Amino acid sequence: MMTITDFFSNRAYGRQFLQLFEQMAATITEEYVQDVIRFVDTNGFSPSFEELMQRVKALSDELSMRATWIREDYREDRGRRSLKLTTGCKRIIKRSIEEYLTRSKTIMSIRHQDLINCS
């Protein structure tokens, strides 16, 4: 016989899936930011606007793919979809892209300023 505590401890909640996705998105976004730092350090100049937008698209695609996995895992566990989970994943993706762009612009401007000062 299953107790109510056992029942609820085995259930997966959308909030847990969102927290997991948020952690994944933060890790992936950080990897993309580190890629910009490496690019500037290696090449001595910032990536072009087109290159930056290609990276934004790649980040968006990767996060969307991971969100799909998270939503499918939730659906398999719960037997139904969650509109809140889908909306939450979209919000996290949007925030992650905004963070990536903000941090990338800051890094590029600092690196550019450092190069000007060294010249």
Backbone as JSON, one array per atom type, in Angstrom:
{
  "sequence": "MMTITDFFSNRAYGRQFLQLFEQMAATITEEYVQDVIRFVDTNGFSPSFEELMQRVKALSDELSMRATWIREDYREDRGRRSLKLTTGCKRIIKRSIEEYLTRSKTIMSIRHQDLINCS",
  "N": [[0.85, -1.18, 0.0], [0.53, 2.2, -0.83], [1.62, 5.14, 0.69], [0.45, 8.53, 1.19], [2.6, 10.27, 1.3], [4.58, 8.84, -0.07], [3.39, 8.83, -2.58], [3.35, 11.57, -3.36], [6.08, 12.09, -3.27], [7.07, 10.75, -5.45], [6.12, 12.08, -7.61], [6.43, 14.28, -10.36], [6.89, 17.68, -10.65], [5.99, 20.6, -12.47], [7.39, 22.89, -11.75], [9.81, 21.9, -10.77], [10.88, 20.88, -13.13], [11.14, 23.25, -14.55], [13.03, 24.59, -12.96], [15.22, 22.9, -13.33], [15.59, 23.23, -16.1], [16.19, 25.95, -16.14], [18.66, 25.99, -14.81], [20.16, 24.48, -16.62], [20.01, 26.16, -18.86], [21.4, 28.41, -17.92], [23.97, 27.36, -17.63], [24.59, 26.62, -20.29], [24.4, 29.13, -21.55], [26.49, 30.46, -20.29], [28.64, 29.0, -21.35], [28.52, 29.85, -24.01], [29.08, 32.57, -23.66], [31.69, 32.39, -22.7], [32.84, 31.45, -25.01], [32.79, 33.73, -26.62], [34.61, 35.31, -25.24], [36.95, 33.76, -25.58], [37.16, 33.95, -28.38], [37.67, 36.71, -28.79], [40.07, 36.98, -27.33], [41.74, 35.22, -28.76], [41.68, 36.17, -31.43], [42.01, 38.9, -31.25], [40.19, 40.81, -31.85], [36.71, 41.76, -31.89], [33.88, 39.59, -32.55], [32.07, 39.82, -35.66], [28.96, 41.55, -36.32], [27.25, 39.85, -37.71], [28.38, 37.35, -37.11], [27.96, 37.31, -34.36], [25.16, 37.32, -34.3], [24.71, 34.85, -35.5], [25.63, 33.21, -33.5], [23.79, 33.83, -31.51], [21.5, 32.75, -32.67], [22.28, 30.05, -32.73], [22.47, 29.57, -29.96], [19.8, 30.03, -29.21], [18.56, 27.97, -30.69], [19.75, 25.7, -29.51], [18.89, 25.93, -26.83], [16.13, 25.8, -27.24], [15.88, 23.21, -28.21], [16.67, 21.77, -25.94], [14.64, 22.58, -24.21], [12.47, 21.37, -25.41], [13.09, 18.69, -24.92], [12.88, 18.7, -22.11], [10.16, 19.36, -21.8], [8.96, 17.15, -23.05], [9.84, 15.06, -21.41], [8.5, 15.76, -19.06], [5.86, 15.51, -19.95], [5.75, 12.75, -20.5], [6.08, 11.77, -17.92], [3.92, 12.88, -16.5], [1.78, 12.48, -18.18], [0.48, 14.36, -19.62], [0.56, 17.56, -21.26], [2.05, 20.73, -20.27], [1.05, 23.95, -20.12], [2.04, 26.04, -18.59], [4.66, 25.2, -18.14], [5.7, 25.23, -20.75], [5.44, 27.98, -21.36], [7.06, 29.0, -19.33], [9.56, 27.93, -20.09], [9.96, 29.27, -22.51], [10.19, 31.87, -21.57], [12.53, 31.66, -20.05], [14.38, 31.06, -22.07], [14.27, 33.45, -23.54], [15.25, 35.28, -21.6], [17.81, 34.2, -21.27], [19.01, 34.63, -23.77], [18.94, 37.41, -23.86], [20.66, 37.92, -21.71], [23.02, 36.79, -22.68], [23.54, 38.46, -24.91], [23.83, 40.97, -23.63], [26.02, 40.5, -21.89], [27.96, 39.74, -23.79], [28.23, 42.08, -25.35], [29.25, 43.78, -23.4], [31.69, 42.49, -22.77], [32.95, 42.64, -25.27], [33.19, 45.42, -25.57], [34.84, 46.08, -23.41], [37.15, 44.59, -24.03], [37.78, 45.81, -26.45], [38.35, 48.4, -25.58], [40.59, 47.83, -23.98], [42.37, 47.05, -25.98], [42.69, 49.45, -27.36], [43.9, 51.03, -25.42], [46.31, 49.68, -25.13], [47.57, 50.2, -27.48]],
  "CA": [[0.0, 0.0, 0.0], [1.32, 3.42, -0.97], [1.17, 6.26, 1.53], [0.35, 9.8, 0.46], [3.96, 10.82, 1.21], [5.23, 8.15, -1.18], [2.75, 9.26, -3.81], [3.82, 12.9, -3.74], [7.54, 12.1, -3.46], [7.35, 10.18, -6.76], [5.53, 12.91, -8.67], [7.28, 15.34, -10.92], [6.15, 18.92, -10.75], [6.48, 21.5, -13.49], [8.35, 23.82, -11.15], [11.1, 21.21, -10.73], [11.37, 20.83, -14.5], [11.57, 24.61, -14.89], [14.29, 24.86, -12.27], [16.24, 22.13, -14.04], [15.84, 23.89, -17.38], [16.85, 27.23, -15.86], [20.07, 25.68, -14.52], [20.76, 24.08, -17.89], [20.12, 27.36, -19.71], [22.47, 29.25, -17.37], [25.24, 26.7, -17.96], [24.79, 26.73, -21.73], [24.64, 30.54, -21.84], [27.85, 30.74, -19.83], [29.54, 28.42, -22.34], [28.51, 30.74, -25.17], [29.79, 33.79, -23.27], [33.11, 32.03, -22.67], [33.25, 31.35, -26.41], [33.06, 35.1, -27.08], [35.87, 35.72, -24.59], [38.03, 33.07, -26.28], [37.26, 34.51, -29.72], [38.33, 38.01, -28.7], [41.44, 36.75, -26.9], [42.47, 34.54, -29.82], [41.75, 36.95, -32.67], [42.37, 40.28, -30.99], [39.08, 41.7, -32.22], [35.37, 41.23, -31.57], [33.19, 38.98, -33.69], [31.21, 40.74, -36.4], [27.54, 41.51, -35.96], [26.69, 38.63, -38.31], [28.85, 36.21, -36.32], [27.27, 37.36, -33.07], [23.77, 36.9, -34.53], [24.74, 33.4, -35.73], [25.77, 32.58, -32.18], [22.5, 33.98, -30.83], [20.6, 31.75, -33.25], [22.71, 28.74, -32.25], [22.06, 29.49, -28.55], [18.35, 29.88, -29.2], [18.24, 26.62, -31.17], [20.16, 24.71, -28.5], [17.98, 26.03, -25.68], [14.81, 25.31, -27.67], [15.97, 21.75, -28.26], [16.67, 21.28, -24.55], [13.3, 22.82, -23.66], [11.61, 20.32, -25.97], [13.38, 17.48, -24.14], [12.3, 18.87, -20.77], [8.68, 19.29, -21.9], [8.59, 15.77, -23.38], [10.03, 14.27, -20.19], [7.39, 16.11, -18.17], [4.63, 14.93, -20.49], [5.8, 11.31, -20.29], [5.92, 11.48, -16.5], [2.6, 13.3, -16.04], [0.74, 12.02, -19.09], [-0.14, 15.5, -20.3], [1.43, 18.73, -21.45], [1.85, 21.82, -19.32], [1.17, 25.27, -20.73], [2.92, 26.84, -17.73], [6.03, 24.75, -18.4], [6.07, 25.76, -22.07], [5.59, 29.44, -21.2], [8.24, 29.22, -18.5], [10.75, 27.64, -20.9], [10.12, 30.39, -23.46], [10.66, 33.03, -20.79], [13.93, 31.39, -19.7], [15.15, 31.21, -23.31], [14.35, 34.89, -23.83], [16.18, 35.88, -20.62], [19.16, 33.71, -21.54], [19.51, 35.33, -24.96], [19.2, 38.79, -23.45], [21.86, 37.91, -20.87], [24.14, 36.53, -23.57], [23.82, 39.68, -25.67], [24.33, 42.01, -22.71], [27.38, 40.15, -21.45], [28.84, 39.76, -24.95], [28.5, 43.48, -25.67], [30.14, 44.3, -22.35], [33.01, 41.88, -22.97], [33.56, 43.19, -26.48], [33.57, 46.82, -25.36], [36.0, 46.09, -22.5], [38.3, 44.1, -24.8], [38.1, 46.85, -27.41], [38.97, 49.48, -24.81], [41.91, 47.34, -23.61], [43.22, 47.08, -27.17], [42.98, 50.85, -27.66], [44.84, 51.49, -24.4], [47.6, 49.04, -25.34], [48.17, 50.7, -28.72]],
  "C": [[0.89, 1.24, 0.0], [0.73, 4.51, -0.07], [1.12, 7.53, 0.68], [1.72, 10.46, 0.31], [4.71, 10.17, 0.06], [4.68, 8.62, -2.52], [3.3, 10.61, -4.27], [5.33, 12.94, -3.94], [7.92, 11.55, -4.83], [6.82, 11.03, -7.91], [6.53, 13.97, -9.12], [6.4, 16.57, -11.11], [6.8, 19.82, -11.78], [7.54, 22.45, -12.97], [9.75, 23.2, -11.1], [11.71, 21.13, -12.12], [11.86, 22.21, -14.94], [12.88, 24.97, -14.22], [15.44, 24.12, -12.94], [16.6, 22.81, -15.35], [16.56, 25.22, -17.17], [18.34, 27.02, -15.56], [20.81, 25.27, -15.8], [21.0, 25.3, -18.78], [21.25, 28.27, -19.22], [23.84, 28.67, -17.72], [25.56, 26.85, -19.44], [25.11, 28.16, -22.12], [26.06, 30.92, -21.43], [28.89, 30.19, -20.8], [29.64, 29.32, -23.58], [29.23, 32.06, -24.87], [31.29, 33.53, -23.24], [33.67, 31.9, -24.09], [33.57, 32.73, -26.99], [34.38, 35.59, -26.5], [37.06, 35.07, -25.31], [38.25, 33.64, -27.68], [38.04, 35.82, -29.7], [39.79, 37.84, -28.3], [42.3, 36.15, -28.01], [42.72, 35.45, -31.02], [42.18, 38.4, -32.46], [41.32, 41.29, -31.41], [37.76, 40.99, -31.93], [34.77, 40.54, -32.79], [32.3, 40.02, -34.38], [29.77, 40.6, -35.92], [26.91, 40.22, -36.49], [27.1, 37.39, -37.51], [28.14, 36.16, -34.97], [25.82, 36.89, -33.22], [23.69, 35.4, -34.84], [24.84, 32.66, -34.41], [24.48, 32.71, -31.37], [21.52, 32.95, -31.35], [20.97, 30.35, -32.76], [22.31, 28.53, -30.79], [20.56, 29.27, -28.45], [17.94, 28.47, -29.63], [18.57, 25.56, -30.13], [19.22, 24.74, -27.29], [16.59, 25.52, -26.03], [14.78, 23.79, -27.72], [15.92, 21.16, -26.85], [15.31, 21.47, -23.9], [12.32, 21.76, -24.16], [11.83, 19.02, -25.21], [12.72, 17.55, -22.77], [10.78, 18.71, -20.83], [8.23, 17.87, -22.2], [8.76, 14.85, -22.16], [8.89, 14.51, -19.21], [6.11, 15.42, -18.64], [4.61, 13.41, -20.28], [5.53, 10.96, -18.83], [4.5, 11.78, -16.03], [1.46, 12.83, -16.94], [0.01, 13.15, -19.79], [0.88, 16.63, -20.41], [1.13, 19.78, -20.39], [2.09, 23.15, -20.02], [2.1, 26.16, -19.91], [4.39, 26.47, -17.95], [6.52, 25.3, -19.74], [6.32, 27.26, -21.99], [6.84, 29.76, -20.39], [9.53, 28.97, -19.27], [11.01, 28.77, -21.89], [10.67, 31.62, -22.75], [12.14, 32.87, -20.43], [14.82, 31.55, -20.93], [15.32, 32.68, -23.65], [15.34, 35.58, -22.89], [17.62, 35.46, -20.89], [19.78, 34.42, -22.74], [19.81, 36.78, -24.63], [20.47, 38.87, -22.61], [23.11, 37.71, -21.74], [24.52, 37.8, -24.34], [24.4, 40.78, -24.79], [25.76, 41.72, -22.3], [28.37, 40.18, -22.61], [29.21, 41.19, -25.33], [29.46, 44.09, -24.66], [31.56, 43.77, -22.54], [33.7, 42.5, -24.18], [33.98, 44.64, -26.29], [34.78, 46.93, -24.43], [37.25, 45.65, -23.26], [38.75, 45.16, -25.81], [38.83, 48.0, -26.73], [40.39, 49.08, -24.4], [42.87, 47.41, -24.8], [43.61, 48.51, -27.53], [44.03, 51.38, -26.68], [46.24, 50.89, -24.58], [48.31, 49.58, -26.58], [48.94, 51.96, -28.54]]
}
